[in-house]
């Protein structure tokens, strides 16, 4: 009989739904070593929490996260909450011996990230940071192509993460726009993904130069009952200051000599969730666009002159990463599937007592780059990272 893994989730909005779907679907499509059981869901607003639990099949609810993590019948704590809540919950969960599946970005600071990693390692729990884009099949294929030498020596990395959901100056002052709860704007929320992908595909960063700007400095206060960023509503005429950046740019030098750039903004009008990157090497190049997530563009300089050009690889063959558990070739998958892939790999790590990437160590490495970018923007100096 298949073993079970009891899950307790903290958070029930956007990420709570994405994670719940992943826990439910993973054993239906993949052969997992243990079946996840949706044991208990935790949130502050009991009526909304109960509706969430009933819809997604969580057996019980808790309104106190401390009670959730102290339960003897919970094996895994899934932290699907804003980043200012990660530190305290992750520390407590690790001390209780719970394995941790945590949303990104890891924490509010390098100092917090260091402590989270230390406590997890001291208590020998599996810790996973959900940079789910590593598990998009096209990106996993890009990693394999780079490792196989198809691009040769790497020269350039360019990444951009562009959204537009706060272009309207009357959009409310949600938690994402306040330093107290978000620490930073797109530098944390969006560039954390891009930096993680750069570490995964290119390698560690050696130095950073950054710049930030604000286009709108105050907004209407948000209604506390708003359900998420896109559904936020103003609670009246009172306004408050925006205390994080609206857009950021970073130029970096990687330790292997590659030069890179990062753009992250919520003011790219018309872009809803466009994550793209380009990698250029001596033998070839790769480009990727999340808006076309089943495709990878590849140029090979080793093709004959008469046949050279970027070609589209449809990453839907059974030989491609993760794809064989889904549909016949040519049948695409979507955003939610990357969460399912993460859950599958996490269950394997827990059951076989082995690490998984990205983990809190990877999150700490990314946090150092992100902090350096903000420091550079403030001091207008290039920042060299300590290894």
Secondary structure, 3 states (H helix, E strand, C coil): CCEEEEEEEECCCHHHHHHHHHHHHHHHHCCCCEEEEEEEEECCCHHHHHHHHHHHCCCEEECCHHHHHHCCCCCEEEECCCHHHHHHHHHHHHHCCCEEEEECCCCCCHHHHHHHHHHHHHCCCCEEEECHHHHCHHHHHHHHHHHCCCCCCEEEEEEEEECCCCCCCCCCECHHHCHHHHCCCHHHHCHHHHHHHHHHHCCCEEEEEEEEECCCCEEEEECCCCCCCCCCCEEEEEEEECCCCCEEEEEEEECCCCEEEEEEECCCCCCCCEEEEEEEECCEEEEEEHHHCCEEEEEECCCCHHHCCCEEEECCCCCCCCHHHCCCCCCCCCHHHHHHHHHHHHHHHHHCCCCCCCCHHHHHHHHHHHHHHHHHHHHCCCEECCC
